[in-house]
């Protein structure tokens, strides 16, 4: 078997474990990191001005509003960059349940699903270019290439794998769910 994919796949005696790192767009990650340097310079120059105004009993409404927006933008880009550098998606099938996780250093969204309710595992290869249908893919975000239905919801993962690897993972999962 050829093993040159992005995903780490382990077949176990009672199921399968799949771990996929987030999609890496190195241009976006380096650009975002450089932008964060400029963000920090803007933040450190505005913060003392706002704090000095509060201490003096004078409030500069524009600067306060600007600093709040600037802080929200910084938290957003830090979150996106953290996902891009360190994010992982995990799909663990064992003993009749699926543990589905999207996390950074183990912190993030974790779901426990009943394996019997997982249906219609499929690939949905989307256009993840900048001008395609998933513009968030540039930052490593958005719907993945592997989808499955769980009740009346659809889950997706594996944006960071190539199309051929997504098809391979779907074939492995279909094999596991038939057993």
Phi, psi and omega in degrees: 000135179279131181234079179233025182270180180276323184285147172258116185243126179233120172274130179246175181295331183242017178163215183212144176239129179233129177233126184233122176290156179299157178294132182255118169247098189296327176298312181296320181293317179291317178299314180297322179293318177296318178300322180297328175297316176294321177300316181298319178298316178296320181294314183290339176274330181274324185303311180298325179298315180293316181294321178297320178298318178296318180297327181273359181078014178246133180244125175267101186301317181297311182295323178295313179298316180299316182295322177297313178297319179297320179294317178299317177299319179294317177297321178298312182291326176297319178296314180296316180294321178299317177297315182298318181280320193235357185292150178219145171247135180232138177230108181243120176251120177200143175046047173078009177223156178246127172257114185244123189222138170234112189210163172240116183053038178082357179256124180161203184275124180231134180229142175249119185240150175280126183299328181291341180266355178279122184226162170054054176287129187204165170261144172226092185282114184254162178277103184258024174281169182302326182261007181276194184284339181244083182290339178288344180298335176305324180264005180084019182242166176110184183294144181274178182274343178250129180233154172209154179262141177222103187064234180258019178242154175244128177253151176220155176201176174076043174293331186276009179251158175287164182301316180297321179292322177300316178297321179296315180296319179297319178297318178296318180293319179298321177298317181292321183284343176282336182285000000 
